[in-house]
Amino acid sequence: MTWTAQQLPQDHPPVKSGRIGVLVVNLGTPEAPETGPVRRYLGEFLSDRRVIEIPSLVWQPILRGIILNTRPKKSAAAYREVWTDKGSPLAAITADQAAGLQARLGEDVMVERAMRYGEPAIPAQLEKLMDAGCDRILLAPLYPQYCAATTATVVDKAADWLREKRWQASLRTLPPYHDDSAYIEALATDLGRQLDALDFRPEVLLLSFHGMPQRTLDLGDPYHCHCRKTARLLEAKMARPDIRMITTFQSRFGPAKWLEPATDSTLMAEGEKGTKRLAIAAPGFSADCLETLEELAIQGKEQFEEAGGEEFATLSCLNTSDAGMAMLETMIRRELGGWI
């Protein structure tokens, strides 16, 4: 039955619709650099079957009995090294990116941000957009290189929310942008600016991507290939023949074989063979976080200098740089084509 405006029941609830939403999503962070919040965060993160592809009956006793009783204290100490007045760097930067996109896109679009693990959660933010009348939503995982353990798990979480909705919003997903010309241009511009501002000339620029188990590659995940292509295109775009560029993978966890070469091993090998001046960048991260600010900038510097290196610099991620925000706007507007 179709109701006319005059026939609507007096108690008919008001319904908002017709708006367009964008939800930018990053990995996540604990709420505080303390053992309890870190344990809760790691418990959610390491229970994701996309992240740990070990049968639950085998993995959960290890996770609950060993890892969550030992790792949180160490991780909390690492988080304290990088925590700011605004809280977690990743959370603060992602919020600023969303605010910057909102300013660039204007009133035609409502922009929110979410974390895959922790807060604000994806379902709650999707609900917020839909409550505001957004019945067309672009889900934008800020992972340039696709991996089932990153991009796919964001889509999974959104699908879980969608599955429970009687009135479903129409969802689009931002594709991986590892070889997008806007992304490569932004990286080349911003990294070039940072290199030129250094008070030394690096012999080596290490491009460090987050590691994944070798098994992801063997099973057909495109992540490794996406990282390699990004590095290849970036090196060509930057055109710095005086700087040797090396692609590595960081953040190894557990006894399994991971993608190689490893960032920490490469830093030590470079120092040992006589490299004195080195810079490191993390082009696979859209925002600075524990892995860049503590693992690379602090641990990486110590590893390189202990092996004989002298000058070391960690270059910032795109964050809210002019180049980074222009890239995000370009890609988001393209994916909203036909909607705005």
SVG drawing of the C-alpha trace seen along z (x, -y; Angstrom):
<svg xmlns="http://www.w3.org/2000/svg" viewBox="-5 -23 87 50">
<polyline fill="none" stroke="black" stroke-width="0.4" points="0.0,0.0 1.3,-3.5 0.5,-6.2 -0.1,-9.8 1.1,-12.6 -2.5,-13.2 -2.9,-9.5 0.2,-8.9 -0.6,-7.8 -0.1,-10.5 2.5,-8.4 4.5,-7.7 8.2,-8.1 10.2,-10.8 12.7,-9.2 15.8,-11.0 17.1,-9.9 18.8,-11.2 22.2,-12.1 25.6,-10.8 28.1,-9.5 31.8,-8.7 33.4,-6.5 37.2,-6.5 38.6,-3.6 42.0,-2.7 43.2,0.2 42.7,-0.9 44.3,-1.6 43.8,-1.1 42.0,-3.8 45.0,-4.4 48.6,-3.3 47.9,-1.0 47.9,2.8 44.1,3.2 43.1,1.2 46.0,2.7 44.8,6.2 41.3,5.5 42.5,4.1 44.9,7.0 42.2,9.4 39.9,8.1 42.6,7.7 44.2,11.1 40.8,12.9 40.0,11.8 40.1,14.9 41.3,12.7 44.3,11.6 45.2,15.0 44.4,17.8 44.9,20.6 41.8,22.7 40.3,21.1 40.5,24.3 44.3,24.1 44.8,20.4 42.5,19.1 44.2,21.1 47.5,19.6 46.1,16.1 44.2,16.2 46.7,18.3 50.0,16.8 49.9,13.8 47.3,11.6 49.2,12.3 52.6,11.2 52.4,8.9 50.1,6.1 52.5,4.8 55.3,4.5 53.0,3.0 51.6,0.5 55.2,-0.7 55.7,-1.2 52.5,-3.1 53.5,-5.4 56.6,-6.3 54.4,-7.9 51.2,-8.9 50.3,-12.6 48.0,-15.2 45.4,-14.2 45.8,-10.5 46.8,-7.9 48.6,-9.4 46.7,-7.1 43.3,-8.0 44.1,-11.8 45.4,-11.8 42.5,-9.8 40.1,-12.2 42.0,-15.1 41.9,-13.5 38.1,-13.0 37.7,-16.6 39.9,-17.8 37.8,-15.7 34.6,-17.2 35.9,-20.7 37.0,-19.8 33.8,-18.0 31.4,-20.4 27.8,-20.0 26.9,-17.6 28.7,-14.8 28.8,-13.7 32.2,-12.4 32.9,-10.2 35.8,-8.0 36.0,-4.6 38.6,-2.1 38.4,1.6 39.4,2.5 38.6,0.3 36.6,-3.0 34.8,-4.5 33.6,-1.2 32.5,-0.7 28.9,0.4 28.3,-2.5 29.6,-5.0 27.6,-3.5 24.5,-3.7 25.3,-7.4 25.6,-8.1 22.3,-6.3 20.5,-8.0 21.6,-11.3 19.9,-10.3 22.9,-8.9 21.4,-6.0 24.4,-6.0 27.7,-5.4 31.3,-5.1 33.4,-2.8 37.0,-4.0 39.6,-1.7 42.8,-3.8 45.0,-0.8 46.7,-1.5 47.7,2.1 45.0,4.7 45.3,7.5 42.6,9.9 43.9,9.0 43.2,5.3 40.9,4.2 38.8,7.4 38.2,7.4 36.8,3.8 34.4,4.9 33.5,8.0 32.6,5.8 30.5,3.4 28.7,6.4 27.9,7.8 26.2,4.5 24.4,4.4 23.1,8.0 21.1,6.9 19.5,3.9 15.9,4.1 16.5,0.9 20.0,1.2 22.1,-1.7 23.8,-1.3 27.5,-0.8 30.5,-1.3 34.1,-0.5 37.2,-2.5 39.4,-0.1 43.1,0.4 45.1,-2.4 48.6,-1.0 49.3,-2.1 46.9,-5.1 48.6,-8.0 47.2,-10.4 48.8,-8.2 52.2,-7.9 52.3,-11.6 51.4,-12.5 54.1,-10.1 56.7,-11.4 55.9,-15.0 55.7,-14.7 58.7,-12.4 60.8,-14.5 59.9,-17.6 61.0,-15.8 64.2,-14.5 65.2,-18.0 64.6,-19.4 67.0,-17.0 70.4,-18.3 72.1,-15.3 72.0,-13.5 70.8,-9.9 72.7,-7.2 69.7,-4.8 65.9,-5.3 64.3,-2.3 60.6,-1.8 59.2,0.2 55.8,1.9 53.9,3.7 54.8,7.4 52.5,10.3 53.1,14.0 54.6,15.6 51.5,17.8 49.4,14.8 51.4,14.7 51.3,18.4 47.5,18.5 47.2,15.8 46.8,12.6 48.0,9.7 49.5,7.7 53.1,8.5 52.7,7.7 50.9,4.4 53.7,3.3 56.4,4.1 54.5,2.2 54.1,-0.8 57.8,-0.8 58.7,-0.4 56.4,-3.2 57.5,-5.5 61.2,-5.0 60.5,-5.9 58.5,-8.9 61.0,-10.3 63.9,-9.9 66.6,-10.1 69.5,-8.2 71.8,-9.3 69.7,-7.5 69.5,-3.7 66.0,-2.6 65.2,0.7 61.8,2.3 61.5,4.1 58.8,5.5 58.4,4.8 56.5,5.9 57.2,9.6 55.1,11.5 55.3,15.2 57.4,18.1 56.0,18.3 58.0,17.2 57.1,13.6 57.7,11.6 61.3,10.6 63.6,8.8 62.9,7.8 63.2,4.1 65.2,4.6 67.6,7.1 68.2,4.7 68.9,1.7 71.5,3.7 73.0,5.1 73.3,1.7 75.1,0.3 77.4,3.2 78.4,2.9 79.3,-0.8 76.1,-2.8 76.4,-5.9 73.3,-8.0 69.9,-6.4 66.3,-7.6 63.2,-5.4 59.6,-5.9 56.5,-3.8 54.4,-4.4 51.9,-1.6 50.7,-3.5 48.2,-6.4 48.9,-7.8 51.7,-7.7 51.2,-5.2 53.0,-2.9 54.7,-1.0 56.2,-4.2 56.8,-6.3 58.1,-3.7 59.2,-0.7 60.9,-2.7 61.8,-6.0 63.0,-4.7 63.9,-1.0 65.0,-1.4 67.3,-4.3 68.9,-2.3 69.4,0.8 71.0,-1.2 73.3,-3.2 74.4,-0.1 75.4,1.5 77.6,-1.5 75.3,-4.0 75.6,-7.6 72.7,-9.7 69.1,-8.4 65.8,-10.0 62.2,-8.6 60.0,-10.4 56.4,-11.1 53.4,-9.4 51.1,-11.4 48.9,-12.2 47.2,-15.5 49.9,-17.0 48.7,-19.1 49.7,-16.3 48.0,-13.7 44.7,-15.5 44.6,-16.4 45.1,-12.8 42.3,-11.7 39.9,-14.2 40.7,-13.2 40.1,-9.5 37.0,-10.0 35.4,-12.4 36.1,-9.8 34.5,-7.0 31.4,-9.2 30.9,-9.7 27.2,-9.6 26.3,-10.3 27.5,-13.9"/>
</svg>
